[in-house]
Amino acid sequence: MNFPKELKYTKDHEWVKIEDGVATIGITEFAQRELGDIVYVEVETVGETIAAGEVFGTVEAVKTVSDLFMPLEGEIIEFNEELESSPELVNESPYETGWMIKVRITGEIPEDELLSPEDYSELIGA
């Protein structure tokens, strides 16, 4: 499995890329494999400030619906609109074209909650 070194990961199977006070967030390759074929991504929280640990949206797969948890506090400034017509991008390219939201970070970055690629790999037993 692929866990890009420049990203941080959460115990809820999201990934985070932080650049200039903005975090790009999606789900990991492990998460999309566990979910199966993704058929819908719903994020209705654009423009809202969400606390770390709160639900910011859902992802629907053929098998199940799963909540998406905010890994850090911030204002959701963008949703990947490509996912509206092509949710399968999350399966095909979870770390690139399958990203879900961009967030303007408003709180402290919870460094103790964000995992390195090695720690995340150990968490999932990869």
N, CA and C atoms as a LAMMPS dump frame, in Angstrom:
ITEM: TIMESTEP
0
ITEM: NUMBER OF ATOMS
378
ITEM: BOX BOUNDS ff ff ff
-5.0000000000000000e+02 5.0000000000000000e+02
-5.0000000000000000e+02 5.0000000000000000e+02
-5.0000000000000000e+02 5.0000000000000000e+02
ITEM: ATOMS id mol type element x y z
1 1 1 N 0.837 -1.186 0
2 1 2 C 0 0 0
3 1 3 C 0.877 1.242 0
4 2 1 N 0.342 2.306 -0.529
5 2 2 C 1.08 3.545 -0.689
6 2 3 C 0.68 4.557 0.389
7 3 1 N 1.673 5.073 1.131
8 3 2 C 1.441 6.137 2.104
9 3 3 C 2.491 7.227 1.855
10 4 1 N 2.14 8.232 1.027
11 4 2 C 3.122 9.273 0.694
12 4 3 C 3.763 9.893 1.938
13 5 1 N 5.073 10.07 1.862
14 5 2 C 5.868 10.553 2.994
15 5 3 C 5.55 11.995 3.389
16 6 1 N 5.063 12.813 2.445
17 6 2 C 4.818 14.228 2.751
18 6 3 C 3.478 14.454 3.467
19 7 1 N 2.703 13.391 3.646
20 7 2 C 1.39 13.516 4.27
21 7 3 C 1.419 13.066 5.718
22 8 1 N 0.415 13.532 6.472
23 8 2 C 0.156 13.052 7.833
24 8 3 C -1.136 12.257 7.769
25 9 1 N -1.35 11.38 8.738
26 9 2 C -2.492 10.472 8.722
27 9 3 C -3.206 10.494 10.069
28 10 1 N -4.473 10.054 10.065
29 10 2 C -5.233 10.008 11.31
30 10 3 C -5.665 8.58 11.605
31 11 1 N -6.048 8.348 12.849
32 11 2 C -6.556 7.038 13.244
33 11 3 C -7.9 6.752 12.583
34 12 1 N -8.559 7.791 12.06
35 12 2 C -9.838 7.639 11.357
36 12 3 C -9.637 7.433 9.851
37 13 1 N -8.384 7.27 9.427
38 13 2 C -8.024 6.932 8.044
39 13 3 C -8.187 8.089 7.057
40 14 1 N -8.011 9.314 7.555
41 14 2 C -7.895 10.459 6.657
42 14 3 C -6.415 10.788 6.499
43 15 1 N -6.092 11.46 5.401
44 15 2 C -4.748 12.002 5.223
45 15 3 C -4.842 13.525 5.179
46 16 1 N -3.733 14.176 5.539
47 16 2 C -3.685 15.63 5.614
48 16 3 C -2.387 16.113 4.971
49 17 1 N -2.522 17.103 4.095
50 17 2 C -1.349 17.773 3.516
51 17 3 C -1.472 19.245 3.87
52 18 1 N -0.504 19.777 4.594
53 18 2 C -0.557 21.163 5.063
54 18 3 C 0.435 22.008 4.274
55 19 1 N -0.104 23.093 3.658
56 19 2 C 0.716 24.032 2.901
57 19 3 C 0.205 25.439 3.146
58 20 1 N 1.054 26.31 3.667
59 20 2 C 0.732 27.732 3.841
60 20 3 C -0.587 27.954 4.577
61 21 1 N -0.788 27.239 5.67
62 21 2 C -1.977 27.442 6.489
63 21 3 C -3.25 26.817 5.945
64 22 1 N -3.133 26.044 4.846
65 22 2 C -4.292 25.359 4.267
66 22 3 C -4.004 23.862 4.269
67 23 1 N -4.989 23.096 4.746
68 23 2 C -4.865 21.642 4.762
69 23 3 C -5.753 21.045 3.68
70 24 1 N -5.191 20.163 2.879
71 24 2 C -5.963 19.362 1.926
72 24 3 C -6.177 18.018 2.606
73 25 1 N -7.425 17.523 2.543
74 25 2 C -7.797 16.317 3.294
75 25 3 C -8.524 15.337 2.39
76 26 1 N -8.225 14.065 2.572
77 26 2 C -8.914 12.992 1.868
78 26 3 C -8.867 11.735 2.71
79 27 1 N -9.274 10.614 2.131
80 27 2 C -9.164 9.35 2.852
81 27 3 C -8.008 8.544 2.281
82 28 1 N -7.462 7.672 3.094
83 28 2 C -6.273 6.918 2.705
84 28 3 C -6.604 5.793 1.728
85 29 1 N -5.554 5.292 1.11
86 29 2 C -5.703 4.141 0.221
87 29 3 C -6.305 2.966 0.985
88 30 1 N -5.862 2.77 2.229
89 30 2 C -6.413 1.693 3.061
90 30 3 C -7.921 1.872 3.239
91 31 1 N -8.358 3.096 3.563
92 31 2 C -9.785 3.355 3.795
93 31 3 C -10.614 3.086 2.546
94 32 1 N -10.158 3.57 1.394
95 32 2 C -10.959 3.366 0.18
96 32 3 C -11.016 1.891 -0.188
97 33 1 N -9.96 1.139 0.095
98 33 2 C -9.992 -0.302 -0.17
99 33 3 C -10.986 -1.007 0.75
100 34 1 N -11.008 -0.602 2.021
101 34 2 C -11.935 -1.193 2.98
102 34 3 C -13.388 -0.882 2.61
103 35 1 N -13.631 0.331 2.136
104 35 2 C -14.991 0.736 1.78
105 35 3 C -15.477 0.065 0.501
106 36 1 N -14.593 -0.146 -0.437
107 36 2 C -14.986 -0.688 -1.735
108 36 3 C -15.305 0.443 -2.701
109 37 1 N -16.096 0.154 -3.717
110 37 2 C -16.398 1.148 -4.753
111 37 3 C -17.19 2.315 -4.179
112 38 1 N -16.6 3.499 -4.26
113 38 2 C -17.24 4.703 -3.727
114 38 3 C -18.191 5.26 -4.779
115 39 1 N -19.43 5.501 -4.347
116 39 2 C -20.465 5.944 -5.278
117 39 3 C -20.926 7.376 -5.012
118 40 1 N -20.576 7.937 -3.843
119 40 2 C -21.037 9.291 -3.527
120 40 3 C -20.204 9.864 -2.388
121 41 1 N -19.832 11.129 -2.513
122 41 2 C -19.158 11.852 -1.446
123 41 3 C -20.001 13.083 -1.146
124 42 1 N -20.389 13.246 0.124
125 42 2 C -21.23 14.376 0.506
126 42 3 C -20.506 15.24 1.53
127 43 1 N -20.328 16.51 1.181
128 43 2 C -19.758 17.497 2.087
129 43 3 C -20.628 18.741 1.976
130 44 1 N -21.416 19 2.996
131 44 2 C -22.301 20.172 2.997
132 44 3 C -21.839 21.212 4.009
133 45 1 N -20.557 21.15 4.381
134 45 2 C -20.041 22.024 5.427
135 45 3 C -19.098 23.101 4.891
136 46 1 N -19.073 23.328 3.571
137 46 2 C -18.212 24.374 3.009
138 46 3 C -18.638 25.715 3.595
139 47 1 N -17.644 26.485 4.042
140 47 2 C -17.912 27.783 4.659
141 47 3 C -18.046 27.704 6.166
142 48 1 N -18.116 26.505 6.702
143 48 2 C -18.243 26.33 8.153
144 48 3 C -16.878 26.054 8.776
145 49 1 N -16.74 26.476 10.04
146 49 2 C -15.556 26.124 10.81
147 49 3 C -15.913 24.905 11.652
148 50 1 N -15.127 23.87 11.506
149 50 2 C -15.399 22.593 12.15
150 50 3 C -14.255 22.272 13.116
151 51 1 N -14.588 21.791 14.298
152 51 2 C -13.582 21.412 15.29
153 51 3 C -12.963 20.062 14.93
154 52 1 N -11.757 19.857 15.389
155 52 2 C -11.093 18.568 15.19
156 52 3 C -11.942 17.474 15.818
157 53 1 N -12.09 16.37 15.093
158 53 2 C -12.865 15.246 15.592
159 53 3 C -14.329 15.264 15.202
160 54 1 N -14.819 16.403 14.692
161 54 2 C -16.221 16.509 14.277
162 54 3 C -16.392 15.94 12.864
163 55 1 N -17.612 15.562 12.527
164 55 2 C -17.922 15.033 11.203
165 55 3 C -18.043 16.196 10.209
166 56 1 N -17.347 16.095 9.074
167 56 2 C -17.467 17.144 8.051
168 56 3 C -18.205 16.667 6.806
169 57 1 N -18.482 15.38 6.706
170 57 2 C -19.189 14.847 5.554
171 57 3 C -19.3 13.342 5.646
172 58 1 N -19.757 12.734 4.548
173 58 2 C -19.865 11.28 4.49
174 58 3 C -19.387 10.784 3.136
175 59 1 N -18.985 9.549 3.122
176 59 2 C -18.626 8.878 1.882
177 59 3 C -19.485 7.616 1.807
178 60 1 N -20.106 7.439 0.642
179 60 2 C -20.985 6.29 0.454
180 60 3 C -20.345 5.328 -0.537
181 61 1 N -20.254 4.086 -0.1
182 61 2 C -19.745 3.026 -0.969
183 61 3 C -20.88 2.052 -1.238
184 62 1 N -20.637 1.106 -2.108
185 62 2 C -21.656 0.117 -2.433
186 62 3 C -22.097 -0.613 -1.156
187 63 1 N -21.134 -0.887 -0.262
188 63 2 C -21.407 -1.664 0.944
189 63 3 C -21.925 -0.858 2.13
190 64 1 N -21.523 0.398 2.249
191 64 2 C -21.758 1.117 3.496
192 64 3 C -21.658 2.629 3.312
193 65 1 N -22.07 3.366 4.341
194 65 2 C -21.864 4.815 4.416
195 65 3 C -20.974 5.067 5.621
196 66 1 N -19.979 5.923 5.45
197 66 2 C -19.028 6.179 6.519
198 66 3 C -18.868 7.689 6.727
199 67 1 N -18.81 8.106 7.999
200 67 2 C -18.57 9.512 8.314
201 67 3 C -17.121 9.877 8.029
202 68 1 N -16.922 11.153 7.694
203 68 2 C -15.586 11.722 7.495
204 68 3 C -15.318 12.653 8.67
205 69 1 N -14.2 12.457 9.358
206 69 2 C -13.883 13.222 10.558
207 69 3 C -12.798 14.255 10.288
208 70 1 N -13.017 15.451 10.827
209 70 2 C -12.077 16.555 10.669
210 70 3 C -10.824 16.283 11.507
211 71 1 N -9.647 16.255 10.877
212 71 2 C -8.421 15.973 11.63
213 71 3 C -7.854 17.179 12.372
214 72 1 N -8.324 18.381 12.043
215 72 2 C -7.843 19.596 12.704
216 72 3 C -8.926 20.665 12.612
217 73 1 N -8.824 21.688 13.431
218 73 2 C -9.839 22.742 13.422
219 73 3 C -9.599 23.703 12.271
220 74 1 N -10.682 24.005 11.547
221 74 2 C -10.53 24.95 10.457
222 74 3 C -11.814 25.197 9.706
223 75 1 N -11.748 26.193 8.82
224 75 2 C -12.886 26.551 7.974
225 75 3 C -12.755 25.83 6.637
226 76 1 N -13.78 25.083 6.282
227 76 2 C -13.768 24.38 5.001
228 76 3 C -13.976 25.415 3.901
229 77 1 N -12.961 25.573 3.058
230 77 2 C -13.012 26.616 2.031
231 77 3 C -13.274 26.055 0.637
232 78 1 N -13.117 24.73 0.477
233 78 2 C -13.323 24.166 -0.858
234 78 3 C -13.656 22.682 -0.755
235 79 1 N -14.585 22.248 -1.612
236 79 2 C -14.908 20.836 -1.79
237 79 3 C -14.462 20.461 -3.198
238 80 1 N -13.901 19.303 -3.361
239 80 2 C -13.467 18.826 -4.678
240 80 3 C -14.706 18.493 -5.506
241 81 1 N -15.151 19.439 -6.308
242 81 2 C -16.39 19.284 -7.08
243 81 3 C -16.324 18.177 -8.119
244 82 1 N -15.116 17.758 -8.496
245 82 2 C -14.973 16.633 -9.42
246 82 3 C -15.617 15.371 -8.844
247 83 1 N -15.668 15.281 -7.515
248 83 2 C -16.22 14.085 -6.875
249 83 3 C -17.733 13.979 -7.038
250 84 1 N -18.399 15.104 -7.349
251 84 2 C -19.849 15.054 -7.553
252 84 3 C -20.206 14.174 -8.742
253 85 1 N -19.466 14.31 -9.828
254 85 2 C -19.752 13.508 -11.024
255 85 3 C -18.852 12.28 -11.14
256 86 1 N -17.738 12.275 -10.415
257 86 2 C -16.783 11.16 -10.514
258 86 3 C -16.283 10.738 -9.129
259 87 1 N -17.161 10.204 -8.271
260 87 2 C -16.714 9.798 -6.93
261 87 3 C -15.673 8.687 -6.953
262 88 1 N -15.6 7.972 -8.069
263 88 2 C -14.625 6.885 -8.179
264 88 3 C -13.18 7.39 -8.153
265 89 1 N -12.972 8.71 -8.299
266 89 2 C -11.621 9.27 -8.189
267 89 3 C -11.004 8.955 -6.829
268 90 1 N -11.842 8.831 -5.798
269 90 2 C -11.339 8.491 -4.466
270 90 3 C -10.706 7.094 -4.496
271 91 1 N -11.294 6.172 -5.243
272 91 2 C -10.721 4.828 -5.376
273 91 3 C -9.491 4.833 -6.283
274 92 1 N -9.579 5.583 -7.374
275 92 2 C -8.52 5.562 -8.379
276 92 3 C -7.269 6.323 -7.947
277 93 1 N -7.454 7.424 -7.217
278 93 2 C -6.331 8.293 -6.876
279 93 3 C -6.595 8.998 -5.546
280 94 1 N -6.585 8.243 -4.428
281 94 2 C -6.98 8.835 -3.152
282 94 3 C -6.117 10.009 -2.695
283 95 1 N -4.838 10.05 -3.118
284 95 2 C -3.94 11.107 -2.648
285 95 3 C -3.781 12.27 -3.621
286 96 1 N -4.346 12.151 -4.807
287 96 2 C -4.174 13.221 -5.785
288 96 3 C -5.529 13.752 -6.226
289 97 1 N -6.087 13.215 -7.295
290 97 2 C -7.356 13.749 -7.8
291 97 3 C -8.547 13.405 -6.914
292 98 1 N -8.383 12.455 -5.984
293 98 2 C -9.478 12.058 -5.099
294 98 3 C -9.517 12.79 -3.773
295 99 1 N -8.785 13.912 -3.644
296 99 2 C -8.859 14.699 -2.399
297 99 3 C -10.298 15.168 -2.179
298 100 1 N -10.659 15.483 -0.939
299 100 2 C -12.051 15.823 -0.636
300 100 3 C -12.287 17.295 -0.308
301 101 1 N -11.511 17.832 0.636
302 101 2 C -11.73 19.225 1.038
303 101 3 C -10.407 19.951 1.241
304 102 1 N -10.518 21.291 1.19
305 102 2 C -9.414 22.167 1.597
306 102 3 C -9.921 22.996 2.774
307 103 1 N -9.06 23.169 3.753
308 103 2 C -9.428 23.791 5.014
309 103 3 C -8.424 24.875 5.372
310 104 1 N -8.946 26.072 5.709
311 104 2 C -8.08 27.116 6.26
312 104 3 C -7.95 26.82 7.747
313 105 1 N -6.755 26.492 8.187
314 105 2 C -6.527 26.083 9.567
315 105 3 C -6.75 27.268 10.499
316 106 1 N -7.62 27.082 11.509
317 106 2 C -7.915 28.165 12.453
318 106 3 C -7.451 27.851 13.866
319 107 1 N -7.191 26.601 14.155
320 107 2 C -6.736 26.212 15.495
321 107 3 C -5.307 25.714 15.442
322 108 1 N -4.882 25.165 16.553
323 108 2 C -3.554 24.561 16.619
324 108 3 C -3.554 23.274 15.795
325 109 1 N -2.447 22.983 15.172
326 109 2 C -2.314 21.714 14.447
327 109 3 C -2.048 20.635 15.495
328 110 1 N -2.915 19.639 15.582
329 110 2 C -2.769 18.611 16.625
330 110 3 C -1.677 17.596 16.281
331 111 1 N -0.423 18.055 16.385
332 111 2 C 0.72 17.221 15.995
333 111 3 C 0.699 15.858 16.683
334 112 1 N 0.213 15.815 17.934
335 112 2 C 0.199 14.55 18.674
336 112 3 C -0.874 13.587 18.162
337 113 1 N -1.835 14.1 17.373
338 113 2 C -2.903 13.262 16.816
339 113 3 C -2.619 12.835 15.377
340 114 1 N -1.72 13.538 14.712
341 114 2 C -1.409 13.221 13.316
342 114 3 C -0.249 12.236 13.264
343 115 1 N -0.433 11.191 12.48
344 115 2 C 0.536 10.103 12.42
345 115 3 C 1.474 10.243 11.225
346 116 1 N 2.69 9.797 11.409
347 116 2 C 3.638 9.705 10.289
348 116 3 C 3.216 8.525 9.41
349 117 1 N 3.729 8.454 8.176
350 117 2 C 3.416 7.291 7.333
351 117 3 C 3.774 5.97 8.014
352 118 1 N 4.883 5.959 8.732
353 118 2 C 5.324 4.734 9.414
354 118 3 C 4.36 4.356 10.534
355 119 1 N 3.946 5.357 11.33
356 119 2 C 3.009 5.087 12.426
357 119 3 C 1.644 4.639 11.898
358 120 1 N 1.211 5.243 10.789
359 120 2 C -0.087 4.855 10.213
360 120 3 C -0.002 3.424 9.676
361 121 1 N 1.079 3.11 9.014
362 121 2 C 1.28 1.766 8.475
363 121 3 C 1.23 0.739 9.611
364 122 1 N 1.863 1.074 10.727
365 122 2 C 1.832 0.19 11.891
366 122 3 C 0.421 0.061 12.459
367 123 1 N -0.318 1.165 12.486
368 123 2 C -1.7 1.163 12.993
369 123 3 C -2.575 0.168 12.243
370 124 1 N -2.442 0.138 10.936
371 124 2 C -3.318 -0.733 10.131
372 124 3 C -2.706 -2.108 9.883
373 125 1 N -1.496 -2.328 10.395
374 125 2 C -0.861 -3.623 10.247
375 125 3 C -0.32 -3.907 8.858
376 126 1 N 0.069 -2.835 8.158
377 126 2 C 0.58 -3.009 6.786
378 126 3 C 2.082 -3.276 6.808
